[in-house]
Amino acid sequence: MPIAEARAWVELDAGALRANYDTIRRSVVKGTAIIPMVKADGYGLGLELAVRTLEPLEPWGFGVATVREGEAVRRLGVTRPVLLITPLPMGEVQLAARCRLTVGISSMDALDAWVGAADRLGGEALDFHVEVDTGMGRTGLDWREVGDWGPAVMSRLGPGVRWSGCFTHFHSSDLPDERPGMAQWERFQQTLVQLPVPATDLMVHASNSAAILRWPRFGADAVRPGIFLYGGHPAPGVEGVPAPVGVAAVRSRLLLVRQKLPDSTVGYAATYTARSPERWGTVGIGYADGIRRAVGNVASVLVRGRRVPVIGRVSMDSLTVSLQDVPDAKVGDVVTLIGEAGGQRITVDEFASWVGTISNEILTGLGDRLPRVKRDG
Ligand SMILES: *Cc1c(COP(=O)(O)O)cnc(C)c1O
């Protein structure tokens, strides 16, 4: 859809995505494999746009959170490894095998199912990486129990499968206190030396965006960057962590511009009242598009290079702004909710801070109704 016709849209700056990838690449030791995470539809920006932009940069592979996402990456023609970082659901083992995913293993049941699927499928061996739980708690095999699960994994190896990697995940790499990260790394190292195979035979990886940029010495064989690539700060408020270049812009248009009388109210629950004659603009985007309801009376947006406030509650399909400071604003003007316009900028992190969340949640919450448009400049 051409932007000229859209009511609201998400713009993806492919050059910025490449620039952020380059920052990650320069932060790790040369030769470290990079596994861009493209889960959740490329952090909400569009799986195809993310994969097509990153593929020419020759990453080692891509990281996904569901088997369906892995299938979608394969449908785009990707032949590189595709790593599934969540436990393999029993109902999707066959599909994962047909897509030749590299699955993360968190249980012996899943490994048994993977070996079974590989034997049925035949052909080249299917890969798996064992995930070690060093404190994240949601997935992985417990680091203290490697003496049990190490031999159990070993006993299941056969011609159908290849144990090709081992990884863990940091739970606090975005927080100022570095001690939890150090403790997790220590646990991971203790696990690696107790494995029944030499860790040098495995691809070892641990770091997400924040860890890559803060603790380059934990780069190991591979890294798994996500949010930084897509323009979200991986550790807001932590000193010394570089900010990414903005990748996504969320834009809409003024659908109506009106002069309102004093005492006019706006939105559900009439939480805003005009004190004097005011100019209001109605913008064609709402909470169904991912513009969270909680930004009502809190957020600002950009109109004609000015920051103007959102007034009243955000509706499902629209929100209202005060145009007091933009007397020349008119119907059809572009309204920028996230991104740059006229030399001003609202970062996704600033937007996230208005509702007490992180940029990841804002980006992945952008609605399907917004077309994703690639800009390359
Ligand atoms: C999402 C995820 C990542 C990427 O994390 P970011 O903080 O977005 O860089 C890496 N590894 C795993 C296991 C993940 O779930």
The ligand as a MOL file (V3000), in Angstrom:
LIG
                    3D

  0  0  0     0  0            999 V3000
M  V30 BEGIN CTAB
M  V30 COUNTS 15 15 0 0 0
M  V30 BEGIN ATOM
M  V30 1 C 14.6040 -12.7910 22.9170 0
M  V30 2 C 15.8330 -13.5250 23.2090 0
M  V30 3 C 17.0810 -12.9960 22.8520 0
M  V30 4 C 17.2580 -11.5770 22.3540 0
M  V30 5 O 17.1410 -10.7050 23.4630 0
M  V30 6 P 17.2500 -9.1180 23.3160 0
M  V30 7 O 17.2420 -8.6230 24.6960 0
M  V30 8 O 16.0480 -8.6990 22.5480 0
M  V30 9 O 18.5090 -8.8450 22.5890 0
M  V30 10 C 18.1850 -13.8100 22.9910 0
M  V30 11 N 18.0770 -15.0600 23.4930 0
M  V30 12 C 16.8980 -15.5890 23.8840 0
M  V30 13 C 16.8640 -16.9650 24.4510 0
M  V30 14 C 15.7430 -14.8340 23.7810 0
M  V30 15 O 14.5760 -15.3450 24.1940 0
M  V30 END ATOM
M  V30 BEGIN BOND
M  V30 1 1 1 2
M  V30 2 1 2 3
M  V30 3 2 2 14
M  V30 4 1 3 4
M  V30 5 2 3 10
M  V30 6 1 4 5
M  V30 7 1 5 6
M  V30 8 2 6 7
M  V30 9 1 6 8
M  V30 10 1 6 9
M  V30 11 1 10 11
M  V30 12 2 11 12
M  V30 13 1 12 13
M  V30 14 1 12 14
M  V30 15 1 14 15
M  V30 END BOND
M  V30 END CTAB
M  END
